[in-house]
Amino acid sequence: MKHIINLHENINDTARNNSDCPHVVLPEEIFFIISIIGVLENLMVLLAVIKNKNLQSPMYFFICSLAISDMMGSLYKILENILIVFRNMGYLKPRGNFETTADDIMDSLFILSLLGSIFSLSVIAADRYFTIFHALQYHSIVTMRRAIVVLTVIWTGCTGGAITMVIFSHHVPTVITFTSLFPLMLVFILCLYVHMFLLARSHARKILTLPRANMKGAITLTILLGVFIFCWAPFVLHVLLMTFCPNNPYCACYMSLFQVNGMLIMCNAVIDPFIYAFRSPELREAFKKMIFCSRS
């Protein structure tokens, strides 16, 4: 959305004049290449789970949900670059009806990527909680049917939320809602972590008897969450500064890094599949089979 995603274009000239920070511009080719890699990597994750029955479990379905979110973020940038190329070649009328509609669709993809990532990470955190502290009842609590229902509800809600945010992107409450979801997810997962820590202290012996894979999954979630925060937090801060202090020279100085923040988001989609492969022997083996089979 033009008021949230292309914020750097709306920075006030006065703020730029008051700031000594040059506007950082990165080549669009770099964005395009990283986005292509992000789409291909996450597509491999989806194909690996679809092709291997031993990976078709609730945990990997939740990981697929996160992979789809990452893929949408990369797809947004690819479509944007294609649109820019067509506009520069004169095939599209600048600010015409088609470009405006295409912008809205791409902006919806971008917001859907963020919302999908937030809720996918949250449901993965809940899944890890049940795996560790309700290990014996896990398969009766987290069934495939329930996992599919949860993911359907999540993606239906995220799609509706993304469309709503694009429609009402001009309003400050929309921006506040958009940015507040990020810290709310962190609070939810932090509370879950604190609860897990307190339970772990009181059930120390029980935790030690759990399969190593259960604890490994919790560590994987921590890594994914850390990467997500590192890659998305700068952009969320950019949105807040653009909304509440667009004319402040210090805010304008930070906002000059808009494209760098956008690059971090694209890198998130590239990093996550490496984390899956590094932390999951099953997924790593599935990747090897896919690569070597395609070569042969």
Secondary structure, 3 states (H helix, E strand, C coil): CCCCCCHHHHCCHHHHHHCCCCCCCCCHHHHHHHHHHHHHHHHHHHHHHHHCHHHCCHHHHHHHHHHHHHHHHHHHHHHHHHHHHHHHCCCCCCCCHHHHHHHHHHHHHHHHHHHHHHHHHHHHHHHHHHHHHCCCCHHHHCCHHHHHHHHHHHHHHHHHHHHHHHHCCCCHHHHHHHHHHHHHHHHHHHHHHHHHHHHHHHCHHHHHCCCHHHHHHHHHHHHHHHHHHHHHHHHHHHHHHHHHCCCCHHHHHHHCCHHHHHHHHHHHHHHHHHHHHHHCHHHHHHHHHHHHHHHC
